[in-house]
Amino acid sequence: MVDGSNRPYIQESEGHHRRLTRIVHFTHSTTKAAGVMLLAAIAAFVIANSPVYPEFLHFWHADVTFGVGSSVHTMSLAHIVNDVLMAVFFLLVGLEIKYEMTVGALTDWRQALLPAAAAVGGVAAPIVIFLLFTAGSEAASGWGVPTATDIAFALGILALLGSRVPTGLKVFLSTLAVVDDIIAILVIAIFYGEAPDFMWLGGAAVILCALALVNRKHVYSLVPYLGLGVLLWLCVFMSGVHSTIAGVLLAFTIPCRTNVNMAYFHEWSLRKLREAEEAFDPDSLVVGQHEFLETVREIAKVTRHVVPPATRLEMRLHPWVYFAILPLFALTNADVCLVDGTLGDPFSNPALYGVFFGLVLGKPIGIMLVSFIMVKAGVVGLPENTTWGHMLGAAVLAGVGFTMAIFVANLAFVDAATITIAKAAILTASLVAGIAGFLILFLQAKKAPESEK
């Protein structure tokens, strides 16, 4: 029999809290997030090739008007997903990058050197392959499409293999994907924005300075950062630079330290717990025990602030981004229609081959070539318990380019048919790379000695 005193909740509510815990675990699972996005992409593809597609398009292209006075703007629902909600996705990406640069894999340059260099190779090779197919055509402007790895899908597929994959390989692929995201963000910011309006860009710079000042003044509440972040998004949006970049800029201004004196916190919390214990009357209702409740509220307030603002925001955003925003993005952007004849002859469009082979061949070639050169030159070694077979599997998985690749395709191409063809190539290449990478790692795990598993 379990001692009831060891349970933090009353027996009647334990079932409810167990369900909440399961929901939290579900919404923080990379594999399940990738599965939900995959279902959304499949749904979009099915709808795009069904009789209800015109109504589907009409819904997502319905206009929403916002603004005050003369500053009134109209955006379609699809643009709200791509320009507003995806800024929240980029905010989360920025927070994850900041974490890696602060306490994660990117803090140790020796550990980060191999995946960072491999990521550069995994960007350069797809560009070369893409341009080999598209040189001299209008499609050449889409060279940035096959350069990005979808971190959620790649790590989700890797997670399916569980402990059969060496931990060192997981760190390698995670770090590579983070550096890949940094490069993709720079590519979007530098090459795929409009000619900037310097007045609005100046406004964005002023707000960014204000955010930096708030950080420097040791403000640890998220409210001023998010409030200024909305203004930053508006200025970046109006400037012509893609508005999602505002999310990344905001992320780097949010504190990743705590304002609690951790050297004193342990002693303080023990003292407060003793005060709460002394103030508590087991024979009275808690609602009437004011001294006890005041002490508990103080403990809760300080304990909450132990968690840095950046971490609190990342934990709150994660389920919304991966289980709402990204599935919505997939639903509105994976609608590849093959039956209405608007694509003409897709096999005559060089973008199809440039994107497909850039992801399926360019990514693994670039990653493996750079990794091989660096290891054989003695600059770095392979990750612990990792073989070249493991490296090949991870390099092939890096060819899964779903979210970022589709995002760049929408920015890079003007012609609607080329955008759709590029999306078809992305989806096909990601499917091929995902299955091939999984099989390579699965076979590698089967033939590995038991001691390495």
BALUM-715817 format. One record per atom (N, C-alpha, C): residue in one letter; x, y, z. Coordinates in steps of 0.1 Angstrom, whole numbers, plus 2048, in hexadecimal, padded with zeros to 3 digits. Example, Ala and Ser with C-alpha at 12.3 -4.5 7.8 and 13.67 -1.06 7.14 Angstrom:
# residues 2
A8847C784E;A87B7D384E;A8847DF84E;S8807EA847;S8897F5847;S88180084F;
This chain:
# residues 453
M8087F4800;M800800800;M80980C800;V8058167F7;V80D8227F6;V80982C801;D813832807;D81183C812;D80B84980B;G80084D810;G7F985880A;G80186580C;S80A865816;S811871819;S81C87480F;N81F86A807;N82A86B7FC;N8248717EF;R8178737EF;R8118787E2;R80E8867E4;P81388F7D9;P81189D7DA;P8028A17D9;Y7FA8997D2;Y7EC89D7CF;Y7E38947D7;I7D78997DA;I7CD8907E0;I7C98857D7;Q7C487A7DC;Q7C286E7D4;Q7B78717C9;E7AD8797CC;E7A387C7C2;E7A88837B6;S7B388A7B7;S7B88927AB;S7C488B7A5;E7C98807AA;E7D587A7A4;E7D3876796;G7C8870793;G7C586C785;G7C687777B;H7C088377F;H7C188F777;H7CF893774;H7D789377F;H7E589877D;H7ED88E775;R7EA881776;R7F187776E;R7EE87975F;R7E187D75C;R7DD88074E;R7E488C749;L7E5897752;L7EC8A374E;L7FB8A074B;T801897753;T80F894751;T81188C744;R808883741;R80987C734;R807886728;I7FF89072A;I7FD89A71F;I80A8A271D;V8108A6728;V81D8AD728;V8288A5721;H829898725;H83388F71F;H83088E710;F82388D70C;F82088B6FE;F8248986F6;T8208A36FB;T8238B06F4;T8318B46F4;H83A8AD6FB;H8488B06FB;H8508A56F4;S84989C6ED;S8508916E6;S8528956D7;T85F8956D4;T8638986C6;T85D88F6BC;T85D8826BF;T8578786B6;T84887A6B4;K84187D6BE;K83287F6BD;K83088C6B5;A8388966B8;A8368A36B0;A8388A16A2;A84389969E;A845896690;A83A88E68A;G834885692;G82887D68D;G81C88668A;V81A890693;V80E899691;V8108A2685;M81D8A7683;M8208AE677;M81E8A666A;L82389A66B;L82189165F;L81388E65C;L80A88C666;L7FC88B663;L7F689765D;A7FA8A3662;A7F58AF65C;A7F98B164D;A8068AD64A;A80B8AE63C;A8038A4633;I801898638;I7F988E631;I7EB89362E;A7E5899639;A7D789F637;A7D78AA62D;A7E18B262D;A7E28BD623;A7E38B8615;F7EB8AD613;F7ED8A7606;F7E08A1601;V7D989A60A;V7CD893606;V7C289D602;I7C18A860A;I7B78B2608;I7BA8B95FA;A7C78BC5F8;A7CB8C35EB;A7C88BB5DF;N7C68AE5E0;N7C38A55D4;N7B48A05D6;S7AC8A75DD;S79E8A35DE;S7958AE5D9;P7888AB5D8;P77E8B55D3;P77C8C15DC;V7808C05E9;V77E8CB5F2;V78A8D55F2;Y7938D35EA;Y79F8DC5EA;Y79C8EB5E7;P7938EE5DE;P78F8FC5DC;P78A9035E9;E7828FC5F0;E77D9015FD;E788903607;F7918F9607;F79D8F9610;F7A590660D;L7A8908600;L7B09145FC;L7A8921600;H79B9215FE;H79392D601;H79493060F;F793926618;F794928626;F7A192E62A;W7AC929626;W7BA92D62A;W7BD93A624;H7B793E619;H7BA94B613;H7B0956616;A7A7953620;A79E95D624;A7A596862B;D7A2974629;D7A998062E;D7A598363C;V7AF987644;V7AC98C652;V7B299A652;T7AB9A4656;T7AF9B2657;T7B29B6665;F7BE9BD667;F7C19C1674;F7C89CF673;G7C99D667E;G7CF9E367E;G7C69EE683;V7CB9FA684;V7C4A0568A;V7C6A11680;G7BBA1867D;G7BBA24675;G7C1A21667;S7CBA29663;S7D1A27656;S7DAA1B655;S7DEA16660;S7E7A0B660;S7DF9FE661;V7D89FB656;V7D09EF656;V7D69E564B;H7D79D964F;H7DD9CF647;H7D49C3646;T7D59BC63A;T7CD9B0638;T7D79A4635;M7D499963C;M7DC98D63A;M7D2981639;S7D6978631;S7CE96C630;S7D196363C;L7C995963F;L7CC95064A;L7D9948648;A7DB94563B;A7E893E638;A7F494763B;H7F3954638;H7FE95D63B;H7FF95F64A;I7F495E652;I7F595F660;I7FD953666;V7FB948660;V80293C665;V81193D661;N814942655;N822942650;N82A94E656;D823959658;D82A96565C;D82996866B;V81E964671;V81C968680;V81F95B688;L817950686;L81A94568E;L82793F68D;M82D93F680;M83A93A67E;M845942685;A84294F688;A84B957690;A84C95169E;V84294B6A3;V8429456B0;V84B9386AF;F84A9316A4;F8529256A2;F86192A6A2;F86493569B;F87293969A;F87693F6A8;L86D9446B0;L8719476BE;L87593B6C6;L86E9306C4;L8729236CB;L87F91E6C6;V88191F6B8;V88E91B6B2;V8999246B8;G8979316BA;G8A193A6BF;G8A49366CE;L89A9336D5;L89C92F6E3;L8A49226E4;E8A19186DB;E8A990C6DB;E8B790E6D7;I8BA9176CD;I8C791A6C9;I8CF9216D5;K8C892A6DC;K8CE9316E7;K8D29276F2;Y8C991E6F4;Y8CC9136FE;Y8D990C6FB;E8DA9086EE;E8E59006EA;E8F29086EB;M8F19156E8;M8FD91E6E8;M9019226F7;T8F7921700;T8F992570E;T8FE919716;V8F790E716;V8FB90271E;V8FB8F5717;G8F78F570A;G8F68E9702;G9038E56FA;A9008DE6EF;A90B8D96E8;A9148E46E1;L90F8F06DF;L9178FA6D8;L9209026E2;T9208FE6EE;T9299056F8;T9378FF6F8;D9388F36F4;D9458EC6F3;D9498EC6E4;W9528F46E0;W9558F56D2;W95B8E86CC;R9628E06D5;R9678D36D1;R95C8C96CD;Q9528CA6D6;Q9468C16D3;Q93E8C66C7;A93D8D36C6;A9348D96BC;A93B8DA6AE;L9488D96AE;L9508DB6A1;L94B8D2696;L94B8C5699;L9478BB68E;L9398BD689;P92F8BD691;P9218C068C;P91F8CD685;A9268D868B;A9258E5685;A92B8E6677;A9378E0676;A93D8E0669;A9358D765F;A9308CB664;A9288C365C;A91C8CA657;A9168D2660;A90A8DA65C;A90D8E3650;V9188E9651;V91C8F2646;V91E8EB639;G9248DF63A;G9258D662E;G9178D2629;G90F8CF633;G9018CB62F;G8F88D662A;V8FD8E262A;V8F68EE624;V8FD8F0616;A90A8F0615;A9118F3609;A90E8E95FE;A90F8DC601;A90D8D25F7;A8FF8D25F0;P8F48D45F8;P8E78D55F1;P8E68E15E8;I8ED8EC5EC;I8EC8F85E3;I8F38F55D6;V8FF8EF5D7;V9068EB5CA;V8FD8E25C2;I8F88D85C7;I8EF8CE5C0;I8E38D55BA;F8DD8DE5C2;F8D18E55BD;F8D48EE5B1;L8E08F55B2;L8E48FE5A7;L8E88F759B;L8ED8EA59D;L8F18E2591;L8E48DF589;F8D98DE58F;F8CC8DB588;F8C58E7583;T8C78F258A;T8BF8FE588;T8C690A582;A8D3909580;A8DB91457B;A8D591A56E;G8D492756E;G8CF92E562;G8C092E561;S8B992856A;S8AA92856A;S8A5931576;E898935575;E89293D580;E89293558D;A89292858C;A891920599;A89E9215A1;A8A992759B;A8B69285A2;A8B59305AF;S8AA9385B0;S8A99415BC;S8A59385C8;G8A192C5C6;G89D9235D1;G8A991B5D7;W8B59205D5;W8C19185DA;W8C09155E9;G8B991E5F1;G8B891C5FF;G8AF911604;V8A690C5FB;V89C9025FF;V8A18F5604;P8AB8EF5FD;P8B08E2602;P8BB8E260D;T8BD8EE613;T8C88EF61D;T8C48EC62B;A8B78EC62E;A8B38EB63D;A8AE8DD641;T8B28D964D;T8AD8CD652;T8A28CF65C;D8978C765B;D88C8C9665;D88F8C1671;I8928C967C;I8978C3688;I88D8BA68F;A8808BE68E;A8768B6695;A8758A868E;F8748A8681;F87389B67A;F88089267B;A88B899679;A89889167A;A89A88B687;L898893692;L89A88D6A0;L88F8846A3;G88388669E;G87787D6A1;G87A87069B;I87F86F68F;I882862689;I88E85B690;L898863694;L8A385E69C;L89E8586A9;A89485F6AF;A88F85A6BC;A88884D6BB;L8838496AF;L87C83D6AE;L8858316B0;L8928336AE;L89C8296B0;L8A08276BF;G89D8316C7;G89F8306D5;G8AE82E6D9;S8B18256E2;S8BE8236E7;S8C781C6DD;R8C28176D2;R8CA8116C7;R8D381A6C0;V8D08276C2;V8D98326BC;V8E28376C6;P8EF8386C4;P8F883E6CE;P8F584C6D2;T8F684F6DF;T8F385D6E4;T8FB8676DC;G9088646D9;G91186D6D2;G90B8716C4;L9048676BE;L8FE86B6B1;L8F28746B2;K8EA8726BD;K8DF87B6BF;K8E48896C2;V8EE88A6CA;V8F48986CC;V8F989E6BF;F9008966B7;F90589A6AA;F8FA8A06A1;L8EF8986A0;L8E489C697;L8DD8A869C;S8DB8A86AA;S8D48B46B0;S8DC8C16AE;T8E98C06B0;T8F28CC6AE;T8F28D06A0;L8F38C6697;L8F38C9688;L8E68D0685;A8DB8CB68A;A8CE8D1686;A8CD8E068C;V8D28E2698;V8D28F069D;V8DA8F9695;V8E78F5691;V8EF8FE689;V8E88FF67B;D8E28F5676;D8DB8F666A;D8D090066A;D8C9900676;D8BE90B678;D8C4919678;I8D091A67E;I8D692867F;I8D992C670;I8DF923668;I8E292765A;I8D592A653;A8CB922655;A8BE92464E;A8B8932651;I8B993665E;I8B4943662;I8BB94E65C;L8C994C65B;L8D1957654;L8CE957645;V8CC94C63F;V8C894C631;V8BB95362E;I8B1950637;I8A4957635;I8A5966637;A8AD96A642;A8AE978645;A8B598063A;I8C097A635;I8C998162C;I8C498061D;F8BF975619;F8BD97360B;F8AE972607;Y8A5970610;Y89796E60C;Y88D978612;G892984616;G88A98F61A;G88899860E;E87F9A2610;E87D9AC606;E8879B7609;A8889C15FF;A8919CD602;A88B9D460E;P8949D5619;P88E9DA625;P88A9E9625;D8809EC62D;D87C9F9630;D8849FD63C;F88DA0763B;F897A0A645;F890A11651;M885A1864F;M87EA1E65A;M879A13664;W872A0965E;W86D9FE667;W8799F666C;L8839F4664;L88F9ED669;L8969F4675;G896A02674;G89BA0A67F;G892A0868C;G885A0768A;G87CA05695;G87F9F769B;A8819ED693;A8859E0698;A8929E06A0;A89B9E869B;A8A89E96A3;A8A69F06B0;V89E9FA6B1;V89BA016BD;V8959F86C7;I88B9F06C3;I8849E66CC;I88E9DB6D0;L8969D76C7;L8A09CD6CB;L8AA9D26D6;C8AD9DF6D4;C8B69E56DF;C8AE9E66EC;A8A19E96EB;A8999E96F7;A8989DC6FE;L8979D16F6;L8979C46FB;L8A49C0702;A8AF9C46FC;A8BC9C2701;A8BE9C970F;L8B89D670F;L8B99DE71B;L8B19D7727;V8A59D2723;V89D9CB72D;V8A49BF733;N8AB9B872A;N8B39AD72E;N8BE9B1737;R8C59BC733;R8D19C173B;R8CC9C6749;K8C09CB74A;K8BB9CF757;K8B59C475F;H8B89B875B;H8B49AC763;H8A59AB765;V89E9AD75B;V88F9AB75B;V88C99D758;Y886995761;Y88498775F;Y87698375C;S86D98D75C;S85F98A758;S85E989748;L856980743;L85597E735;L84C98972E;V84498F736;V83A999731;V8419A4728;P84B9AB72D;P8519B6725;P8589B0718;Y85E9A5719;Y86499F70D;Y85A99B703;L84F995707;L8459916FD;L83E99E6F7;G83B9A8700;G8359B46FB;G83D9BB6F1;L84A9BD6F4;L8549C36EA;L8569BA6DE;G8559AD6E0;G8569A36D5;G84B9A56CB;V83F9A86CF;V8349AA6C5;V8379B76BD;L83C9C16C3;L8409CD6BC;L84C9CB6B2;L8559C26B7;L8619BF6AF;L85C9B76A2;W8539AE6A4;W84D9A6699;W8479B068F;L83F9BA694;L8389C368B;L8429CB683;C84D9D0689;C8579D8682;C85E9D0678;V8629C467B;V8699BB672;V85F9B7666;F8539B5669;F8499B165F;F8479BD655;M8469C965A;M8449D5652;M8519D964A;S85D9D464F;S8699D8649;S86C9D163C;G8669C563A;G8689BD62E;G8719B1631;V8799B263C;V8809A6641;V87699C646;H87898F643;H86E985647;H86B986656;S85E987659;S85A98A667;S85E97F671;T86097366C;T863968676;T87196A67C;I87A972676;I88797567C;I88597C689;A87A98368B;A87898A698;A8779806A3;G8729746A1;G87196A6AB;G87F9666B0;V8899646A7;V8969606AA;V89D96C6B2;L89B9786AD;L8A29836B4;L89C9856C2;L88F9836C4;L8899846D1;L88F9796DA;A89096D6D5;A8959626DD;A8A39656E4;F8AB96C6DC;F8B996E6E1;F8B997A6EC;T8AE9816EE;T8AE98B6F8;T8A8986705;I8A197B705;I89B975711;I8A596F71A;P8A5972727;P8AF96D730;P8AF95E732;C8BB958732;C8BC94A735;C8C2947743;R8C295274B;R8C7950759;R8BB952762;T8BD94E76E;T8B2950778;T8B595C781;N8AB963786;N8AD96E78F;N8AD96A79E;V8AD95D7A0;V8AD9587AE;V8BB9557B2;N8BF9597BE;N8CC9577C3;N8CD9487C7;M8D39407BE;M8D39317C0;M8DC92D7CB;A8E69357CF;A8EE9327DA;A8E79327E8;Y8DC93A7E8;Y8D493C7F4;Y8C69357F3;F8C39317E7;F8B592C7E5;F8B291F7ED;H8BC9167EE;H8B99097F5;H8B690C804;E8BE91580A;E8BC918818;E8AF91F81A;W8AC929811;W8A0931812;W894928810;S89491F807;S888916804;S88590D810;L890907816;L88E8FF821;L88890682D;R88D91382F;R88791B83A;R87991E837;K87592182B;K867924828;K85E918829;L86490C826;L85C900827;L8598FD836;R86390083E;R8618FE84D;R856908852;E85791484D;E84D91E851;E83F91A84C;A83E914840;A83190F83B;A82C904844;E8358FB847;E8318EF84F;E82C8F485D;E8338FE863;E82F902870;E82190A86F;A81F910864;A812918863;A80691085F;F80990385A;F7FE8FB855;F7F68F5860;D7E98F585F;D7E08EF869;D7D98E4862;P7DC8D7864;P7D58CC85D;P7C68CB860;D7C28D186B;D7B48D086E;D7AB8DB869;S7B18E5861;S7A98F085B;S7AB8EF84C;L7A18F5845;L7A18F6836;L7AD900832;V7B48FC828;V7BF903823;V7BB91281F;V7AF91381A;V7AB921815;V7AB92B820;G7AA92782C;G7A9931837;G7B693283E;Q7C192B83A;Q7CE92C841;Q7D793783A;H7D594383D;H7DB94E835;H7EA94E837;E7EF94C843;E7FE94C844;E80494183D;F7FE93583D;F80392A835;F80392D826;L7F8932821;L7F6934813;L80093F80E;E802949817;E80B954813;E81A94F812;T81E94681B;T82B94081A;T82C93780E;V82292F80B;V8229267FF;V82392E7F2;R81B93A7F2;R81B9427E6;R8299487E4;E83094C7EE;E83E9517ED;E8479467E8;I84693A7ED;I84E92F7E8;I84C92C7DA;A83F92C7D6;A83B9297C8;A8419347BE;K8409417C3;K84494C7BA;K85394B7B8;V85B9497C3;V86A9497C2;V86E93C7BA;T8679317BD;T86B9247B6;T8689257A7;R85E92C7A3;R85A92E795;R86693678E;H86B940795;H87694878F;H88394178F;V884936795;V89192E794;V89392A785;V88892777E;V888923770;V88A930768;P895931760;P89893D758;P88C94074E;P88A94D74B;P87F951742;P880949734;A88C94872F;A88D941722;A888932723;T88B92C72E;T88791E730;T87891D732;R87292773A;R86492773C;R85D92972F;L861932726;L85B93571A;L85C929710;E868923710;E86A917707;E86090C70B;M85F909718;M8568FE71C;M847901719;R84390E719;R835912716;R833911707;L83D9156FF;L83B9166F1;L83B9086EA;H8438FF6F0;H8468F26E9;H8398EB6E4;P8308E86ED;P8248E16E8;P81C8E96DE;W81B8F66E0;W8138FE6D6;W81A8FE6C8;V8278FF6C8;V82E9006BB;V82D8F26B4;Y8318E76BB;Y8328DA6B5;Y8258D36B3;F81A8D76BA;F80E8D06B9;F8028D96B4;A8058E66B1;A7FB8EE6AB;A8018F669F;I80B8FE6A2;I811907697;I8178FF68C;L8208F668E;L8268EE683;L81C8E567C;P8138DE683;P8088D767B;P8008E0672;L7FD8EC677;L7F58F666F;L7FE8FA663;F80B8FC665;F81490065A;F8148F5650;A8158E8655;A8158DD64B;A8078DC644;L7FC8DF64B;L7EF8DE645;L7ED8E863A;T7F38F463C;T7F18FF632;T7FC8FF627;N8078F8629;N8128F9620;N8168EC619;A8108E161D;A8138D4617;A8088D060D;D8018D9609;D7F58D75FF;D7FA8D65F1;V8018CB5EE;V8068C85E0;V7FB8C25D8;C7F68CA5CE;C7EB8C55C6;C7F18C05B9;L7EE8B35B6;L7F48AC5AA;L7E98A959F;V7DD8AC5A2;V7D28A8599;V7CB8B3591;D7CE8C0594;D7C78CA58D;D7CE8CF580;G7DA8CA57D;G7E18CD571;G7E88DB571;T7E88E257C;T7EF8EF57D;T7FE8EE57D;L8038E2581;L8128E1581;L8188DF574;G8108DD569;G8168DA55C;G81E8CD55C;D82A8CE557;D8338C2558;D83E8C5563;P83B8C056F;P8448C257A;P8528BD578;F8538B2570;F8608AC56D;F8698B4564;S8648BF55E;S86C8C8556;S8718D455F;N86C8D556B;N8708E0574;N87D8DC57C;P8888E357A;P8948DF581;P8948E0590;A88A8E8595;A8898E95A4;A8868DC5AA;L87E8D35A3;L87B8C65A8;L8878BE5AB;Y8918BE5A1;Y89D8B65A3;Y8A78BD5AD;G8A78CA5AC;G8B18D15B5;G8AD8CF5C3;V8A08D05C7;V89C8CF5D4;V89D8C05D9;F8988B75D1;F8988A95D5;F8A78A35D7;F8AF8A55CD;F8BD8A05CE;F8C58A85D8;G8C28B55D9;G8C98BD5E3;G8C78B85F1;L8BB8B35F4;L8B88AE601;L8BC89F603;V8B98975F9;V8BC8895FA;V8CB8855F8;L8D288D5EF;L8E088A5ED;L8E98955F3;G8E58A25F1;G8ED8AD5F5;G8F08AD604;K8E68AB60C;K8E78AB61B;K8F18A061F;P8EF89361C;P8F8889621;P90688B61B;I90788F60E;I915890608;I91D89B610;G9168A7612;G91D8B2619;G9218AF627;I9188A862E;I91A8A563C;I92589A63D;M924890635;M92E885636;M93C88A631;L93C892627;L949896621;L95189E62B;V94A8A8631;V9518B163B;V9558A9647;S94C8A064C;S94F898658;S95B88F655;F95B889649;F966880646;F974887646;I97489363F;I98089B63E;I98589F64C;M97C8A3655;M9808A8662;M98589D66B;V97E89166A;V982886672;V99088066D;K99187E660;K99D87965B;K9A988265C;A9A688F65D;A9B189965F;A9B589A66E;G9AE893677;G9B1893685;G9AC89F68C;V9A48A7686;V99F8B368D;V9958AF698;V98C8A6695;V9838A169F;V98189269D;G97A88C6A7;G97787E6A5;G96887C6A4;L9648706A0;L95686D6A0;L95086D6AD;P9438706AE;P93C8706BB;P93E8626C2;E93D8626CF;E93F8556D7;E93584A6D2;N93B83E6D0;N9348326CC;N92D8336BF;T93283D6B7;T92C83F6AA;T93583A69E;T92F833695;T93782E689;T93383767D;W93A834672;W93783C666;W929838660;G92582C664;G917828660;G90D830667;H90F833674;H90683B67B;H906849675;M91284E672;M91385C66C;M90C85D65F;L90D852657;L90585364A;L8F685364C;G8F284B656;G8E384C659;G8DF85965D;A8E6860666;A8E386D66B;A8E387765F;A8ED876657;A8EF87F64B;A8E387E642;V8DF872640;V8D3870637;V8C787663D;L8C587464A;L8B9879652;L8B9889651;A8C588F64F;A8C689D64E;A8BF8A2641;G8BC899638;G8B589D62C;G8A689F62E;V8A189C63A;V89389F63D;V8928AE63F;G88C8B5635;G88C8C4636;G87F8CA636;F8758C463C;F8678C863B;F8648D663E;T8648DA64B;T85F8E764F;T8678F3649;M8748F364C;M87C8FF647;M87D8FF638;A87E8F3631;A87F8F3623;A8728F961C;I8678F5621;I85A8FA61C;I85990961E;F85D90D62A;F85D91B62E;F866923624;V87291F621;V87B926617;V875925609;A86F91A605;A8699195F8;A85E9235F6;N856926600;N84C9315FF;N85293E5FD;L85E940602;L86594D601;L86D94E5F4;A8729435EF;A87C9435E5;A8769445D7;F86A93D5D5;F86493D5C8;F8589465C7;V85694B5BB;V84B9545B8;V84094C5B1;D8449445A8;D83A93C5A0;D8339315A9;A8269315A9;A81E9285B1;A82191A5AE;A8229175A1;A82590959D;A8329045A2;T83C90D5A1;T84A9095A6;T84A9075B5;I84290F5BC;I84190D5CB;I83B8FF5CE;T8318FC5C6;T82A8EF5C9;T8348E35C5;I83B8E55BA;I8448DA5B6;I84F8D95C0;A8548E45C5;A85F8E45D0;A85A8DD5DC;K84D8E05E0;K8478D95EC;K8468CA5E9;A8428C65DD;A8418B85DA;A84F8B15DB;A8598B85D7;A8678B35D8;A86B8B25E6;I8688BC5EE;I86B8BC5FC;I8658B0603;L8588AE601;L8518A4608;L856896604;T8598945F7;T85E8885F2;T86C8855F7;A87488F5F6;A88288E5FB;A88288B60A;S87A892612;S87A890620;S875881624;L86B87C61C;L86786F61E;L87286561B;V879867610;V88485E60C;V88F85E616;A89386B61A;A89E86C623;A89A867631;G88E869635;G88A864642;G88A854643;I88584E639;I88483F638;I89283A637;A89A83F62E;A8A883A62B;A8B183C638;G8B084863E;G8B884A64A;G8B4841655;F8A783F657;F8A2835661;F8A882765F;L8A7823652;L8AB81564F;L8BA813651;I8C281D64D;I8D081D64F;I8D481B65D;L8CE823666;L8D0823674;L8CB81667A;F8C0811676;F8BA80567B;F8C37F9678;L8C87F866B;L8D17ED667;L8DE7EE66F;Q8E37FB671;Q8EF7FD678;Q8EE7F8687;A8E27FB68C;A8DF7F669A;A8DF7E769B;K8D97E0691;K8D87D2691;K8E57CB690;K8EF7D1689;K8FB7CA687;K9067CE691;A9027D9699;A90C7DE6A3;A90D7D36AE;P9197D26B4;P91B7C96C0;P9127CD6CB;E90E7C46D4;E9057C76DF;E90B7D26E8;S9187D36E9;S91E7DC6F2;S91C7EB6EE;E91A7ED6E1;E9187FA6DB;E90A7FE6DB;K9007F66DE;K8F27F96DD;K8EE8016E9;
